[in-house]
């Protein structure tokens, strides 16, 4: 009887450990990349890479291949740094001024990425992203587009609140704020290319 009780306890502990491990695997695979699902972002057009007053050799650099599975609702996939990792992102409820929208981002496997890629709409966007700290602690993200969108360069900054975003004074070396211009949204670039000015 004692042996059976001992075996039962060991079996129960083993099952508990297995359950915890499966929980960790599930959360690691399917949890959002970021805690926040609200994206508050402004975007500025830059005339060329040469006009960026930062040393991009000191920036974090990411090679991105970005494809859209759906434009509405907006569902995209990304291959990062030639397959270092893959992302699935769903964006929704964009505000009228283009400043705020909900975002959910998940890591996916290479196999899942390749399967979804067969369902893409429009042109795959190829760009190099440089992330570098700027003034007042903001993280500046510069996207330099390649291939069909060669020559297009812009900067994005994410903010903690709409008030902060609206009060931010744009630098004098950018061409213009294109946050509200839907033609400069990546999904529009994938469909229609570089906007005519």
C-alpha positions as a Markdown table, in Angstrom:
| # | Residue | x | y | z |
|---|---|---|---|---|
| 1 | Unk | 0.0 | 0.0 | 0.0 |
| 2 | Unk | 2.8 | 2.4 | 0.9 |
| 3 | Unk | 4.5 | 1.6 | -2.5 |
| 4 | Unk | 1.3 | 2.5 | -4.4 |
| 5 | Unk | 0.9 | 5.8 | -2.5 |
| 6 | Unk | 4.6 | 6.6 | -3.2 |
| 7 | Unk | 4.2 | 5.8 | -6.9 |
| 8 | Unk | 1.0 | 7.9 | -7.0 |
| 9 | Unk | 2.8 | 10.9 | -5.6 |
| 10 | Unk | 5.7 | 10.4 | -8.0 |
| 11 | Unk | 3.3 | 10.1 | -10.9 |
| 12 | Unk | 1.4 | 13.2 | -9.8 |
| 13 | Unk | 4.6 | 15.3 | -9.6 |
| 14 | Unk | 5.7 | 14.0 | -13.0 |
| 15 | Unk | 2.4 | 15.0 | -14.6 |
| 16 | Unk | 2.6 | 18.4 | -12.9 |
| 17 | Unk | 6.1 | 19.0 | -14.3 |
| 18 | Unk | 5.0 | 17.9 | -17.8 |
| 19 | Unk | 2.0 | 20.2 | -17.6 |
| 20 | Unk | 4.2 | 23.1 | -16.6 |
| 21 | Unk | 6.7 | 22.4 | -19.4 |
| 22 | Unk | 3.9 | 22.3 | -22.0 |
| 23 | Unk | 2.6 | 25.6 | -20.6 |
| 24 | Unk | 6.1 | 27.2 | -21.0 |
| 25 | Unk | 6.4 | 25.9 | -24.5 |
| 26 | Unk | 3.0 | 27.2 | -25.5 |
| 27 | Unk | 3.6 | 30.6 | -24.0 |
| 28 | Unk | 7.0 | 30.9 | -25.6 |
| 29 | Unk | 5.7 | 30.0 | -29.0 |
| 30 | Unk | 2.4 | 31.9 | -29.0 |
| 31 | Unk | 2.8 | 34.8 | -26.7 |
| 32 | Unk | 3.0 | 38.3 | -28.2 |
| 33 | Unk | 6.4 | 39.7 | -28.7 |
| 34 | Unk | 5.6 | 42.8 | -26.8 |
| 35 | Unk | 3.4 | 43.4 | -23.7 |
| 36 | Unk | 1.5 | 46.3 | -25.2 |
| 37 | Unk | -1.0 | 45.7 | -28.1 |
| 38 | Unk | -1.4 | 49.4 | -28.8 |
| 39 | Unk | 1.0 | 51.0 | -31.2 |
| 40 | Unk | 1.4 | 54.8 | -31.1 |
| 41 | Unk | 3.7 | 55.8 | -33.9 |
| 42 | Unk | 4.7 | 58.8 | -36.1 |
| 43 | Unk | 6.5 | 58.5 | -39.4 |
| 44 | Unk | 8.6 | 61.0 | -41.3 |
| 45 | Unk | 9.8 | 61.0 | -44.9 |
| 46 | Unk | 13.6 | 61.5 | -45.4 |
| 47 | Unk | 15.1 | 62.6 | -48.7 |
| 48 | Unk | 18.0 | 60.1 | -48.5 |
| 49 | Unk | 20.2 | 58.0 | -46.2 |
| 50 | Unk | 22.9 | 60.7 | -46.4 |
| 51 | Unk | 20.5 | 63.2 | -44.7 |
| 52 | Unk | 20.3 | 61.1 | -41.5 |
| 53 | Unk | 22.5 | 62.8 | -39.0 |
| 54 | Unk | 23.4 | 59.6 | -37.1 |
| 55 | Unk | 26.1 | 57.1 | -37.5 |
| 56 | Unk | 24.2 | 54.1 | -38.7 |
| 57 | Unk | 27.2 | 51.8 | -38.4 |
| 58 | Unk | 26.5 | 52.0 | -34.6 |
| 59 | Unk | 22.8 | 51.2 | -35.0 |
| 60 | Unk | 21.2 | 47.8 | -34.6 |
| 61 | Unk | 20.6 | 46.6 | -38.1 |
| 62 | Unk | 17.8 | 44.3 | -39.3 |
| 63 | Unk | 17.2 | 42.9 | -42.8 |
| 64 | Unk | 13.4 | 42.6 | -43.3 |
| 65 | Unk | 11.4 | 40.7 | -45.9 |
| 66 | Unk | 7.8 | 41.7 | -45.3 |
| 67 | Unk | 4.8 | 40.2 | -47.0 |
| 68 | Unk | 1.0 | 40.6 | -46.5 |
| 69 | Unk | -1.4 | 37.7 | -46.2 |
| 70 | Unk | -4.3 | 40.2 | -46.0 |
| 71 | Unk | -4.6 | 43.9 | -46.4 |
| 72 | Unk | -8.0 | 44.1 | -44.6 |
| 73 | Unk | -7.7 | 43.0 | -41.9 |
| 74 | Unk | -4.0 | 43.8 | -42.0 |
| 75 | Unk | -2.0 | 40.6 | -41.5 |
| 76 | Unk | 1.7 | 40.5 | -42.3 |
| 77 | Unk | 4.6 | 38.1 | -42.0 |
| 78 | Unk | 8.3 | 39.0 | -41.7 |
| 79 | Unk | 11.5 | 37.1 | -42.3 |
| 80 | Unk | 14.2 | 38.8 | -40.1 |
| 81 | Unk | 18.0 | 38.7 | -40.9 |
| 82 | Unk | 17.8 | 36.0 | -43.5 |
| 83 | Unk | 15.8 | 33.6 | -41.2 |
| 84 | Unk | 17.2 | 34.4 | -37.7 |
| 85 | Unk | 13.5 | 34.5 | -36.7 |
| 86 | Unk | 10.0 | 35.0 | -38.2 |
| 87 | Unk | 7.1 | 37.1 | -37.1 |
| 88 | Unk | 3.3 | 37.2 | -37.7 |
| 89 | Unk | 1.7 | 40.5 | -37.0 |
| 90 | Unk | -2.0 | 41.5 | -37.0 |
| 91 | Unk | -2.9 | 45.2 | -37.0 |
| 92 | Unk | -6.4 | 46.7 | -36.5 |
| 93 | Unk | -8.5 | 49.7 | -35.5 |
| 94 | Unk | -6.3 | 52.4 | -36.9 |
| 95 | Unk | -7.3 | 55.9 | -35.8 |
| 96 | Unk | -8.4 | 58.4 | -38.4 |
| 97 | Unk | -5.1 | 60.3 | -38.2 |
| 98 | Unk | -3.0 | 57.1 | -38.6 |
| 99 | Unk | -1.3 | 57.6 | -35.2 |
| 100 | Unk | -2.8 | 54.8 | -33.1 |
| 101 | Unk | -3.7 | 51.2 | -33.9 |
| 102 | Unk | -3.8 | 47.8 | -32.2 |
| 103 | Unk | -1.0 | 45.4 | -32.9 |
| 104 | Unk | -0.5 | 41.8 | -32.0 |
| 105 | Unk | 2.8 | 40.1 | -32.9 |
| 106 | Unk | 3.8 | 36.5 | -32.6 |
| 107 | Unk | 6.9 | 34.4 | -33.3 |
| 108 | Unk | 6.3 | 31.7 | -35.9 |
| 109 | Unk | 8.5 | 28.9 | -37.3 |
| 110 | Unk | 10.2 | 28.9 | -40.7 |
| 111 | Unk | 7.8 | 26.2 | -41.8 |
| 112 | Unk | 4.8 | 28.3 | -40.8 |
| 113 | Unk | 6.3 | 31.4 | -42.5 |
| 114 | Unk | 6.9 | 29.5 | -45.8 |
| 115 | Unk | 3.3 | 28.1 | -45.7 |
| 116 | Unk | 1.8 | 31.6 | -45.2 |
| 117 | Unk | 4.1 | 33.1 | -47.8 |
| 118 | Unk | 2.3 | 31.1 | -50.5 |
| 119 | Unk | -0.9 | 33.1 | -49.6 |
| 120 | Unk | 0.7 | 36.6 | -49.9 |
| 121 | Unk | -0.9 | 39.5 | -51.6 |
| 122 | Unk | 1.0 | 42.2 | -53.6 |
| 123 | Unk | 4.8 | 42.7 | -53.6 |
| 124 | Unk | 7.1 | 41.6 | -50.8 |
| 125 | Unk | 8.8 | 44.6 | -49.2 |
| 126 | Unk | 12.6 | 44.4 | -48.7 |
| 127 | Unk | 14.1 | 46.9 | -46.3 |
| 128 | Unk | 16.9 | 47.5 | -43.9 |
| 129 | Unk | 15.9 | 48.8 | -40.5 |
| 130 | Unk | 18.4 | 50.7 | -38.4 |
| 131 | Unk | 17.5 | 51.3 | -34.7 |
| 132 | Unk | 19.4 | 53.8 | -32.7 |
| 133 | Unk | 18.8 | 55.9 | -29.6 |
| 134 | Unk | 18.0 | 59.5 | -30.3 |
| 135 | Unk | 17.5 | 62.7 | -28.3 |
| 136 | Unk | 15.3 | 62.5 | -25.1 |
| 137 | Unk | 15.6 | 58.7 | -25.0 |
| 138 | Unk | 13.5 | 58.0 | -28.0 |
| 139 | Unk | 14.4 | 55.0 | -30.2 |
| 140 | Unk | 14.7 | 56.1 | -33.8 |
| 141 | Unk | 13.9 | 53.5 | -36.5 |
| 142 | Unk | 15.1 | 54.3 | -40.0 |
| 143 | Unk | 13.7 | 52.1 | -42.8 |
| 144 | Unk | 15.8 | 52.1 | -46.0 |
| 145 | Unk | 13.9 | 50.4 | -48.8 |
| 146 | Unk | 15.4 | 48.2 | -51.5 |
| 147 | Unk | 14.3 | 46.6 | -54.8 |
| 148 | Unk | 11.0 | 47.9 | -56.1 |
| 149 | Unk | 11.0 | 50.7 | -53.4 |
| 150 | Unk | 14.6 | 51.7 | -53.8 |
| 151 | Unk | 15.2 | 55.3 | -52.8 |
| 152 | Unk | 12.4 | 55.5 | -50.2 |
| 153 | Unk | 13.7 | 56.3 | -46.7 |
| 154 | Unk | 11.7 | 57.2 | -43.6 |
| 155 | Unk | 12.0 | 57.4 | -39.8 |
| 156 | Unk | 9.5 | 56.0 | -37.2 |
| 157 | Unk | 9.2 | 56.7 | -33.5 |
| 158 | Unk | 6.9 | 54.9 | -31.1 |
| 159 | Unk | 5.5 | 56.8 | -28.2 |
| 160 | Unk | 4.0 | 55.8 | -24.8 |
| 161 | Unk | 0.9 | 58.1 | -25.3 |
| 162 | Unk | -1.0 | 60.1 | -27.9 |
| 163 | Unk | -0.2 | 63.3 | -26.0 |
| 164 | Unk | 3.5 | 62.6 | -26.1 |
| 165 | Unk | 3.4 | 61.8 | -29.8 |
| 166 | Unk | 1.5 | 64.9 | -30.7 |
| 167 | Unk | 3.7 | 67.2 | -28.6 |
| 168 | Unk | 6.9 | 65.8 | -30.2 |
| 169 | Unk | 8.6 | 68.4 | -32.3 |
| 170 | Unk | 9.9 | 66.9 | -35.6 |
| 171 | Unk | 13.6 | 67.4 | -36.4 |
| 172 | Unk | 14.4 | 69.9 | -39.2 |
| 173 | Unk | 16.3 | 67.4 | -41.3 |
| 174 | Unk | 13.2 | 65.4 | -42.2 |
| 175 | Unk | 11.2 | 66.2 | -45.4 |
| 176 | Unk | 7.7 | 65.9 | -43.9 |
| 177 | Unk | 5.4 | 64.0 | -41.5 |
| 178 | Unk | 3.6 | 61.2 | -43.4 |
| 179 | Unk | 1.8 | 59.7 | -40.4 |
| 180 | Unk | -1.6 | 60.6 | -41.7 |
| 181 | Unk | -0.7 | 59.8 | -45.4 |
| 182 | Unk | -2.0 | 56.3 | -45.9 |
| 183 | Unk | 0.0 | 56.0 | -49.1 |
| 184 | Unk | 3.2 | 55.6 | -47.0 |
| 185 | Unk | 1.8 | 52.7 | -44.9 |
| 186 | Unk | 3.7 | 49.6 | -45.7 |
| 187 | Unk | 0.6 | 47.7 | -46.9 |
| 188 | Unk | 0.0 | 50.5 | -49.4 |
| 189 | Unk | 3.6 | 50.4 | -50.6 |
| 190 | Unk | 3.2 | 46.7 | -51.1 |
| 191 | Unk | 0.2 | 47.3 | -53.3 |
| 192 | Unk | 1.0 | 50.5 | -55.2 |
| 193 | Unk | 4.7 | 51.3 | -54.8 |
| 194 | Unk | 6.3 | 54.6 | -54.0 |
| 195 | Unk | 3.7 | 57.5 | -53.9 |
| 196 | Unk | 3.9 | 60.2 | -56.5 |
| 197 | Unk | 4.6 | 63.5 | -54.7 |
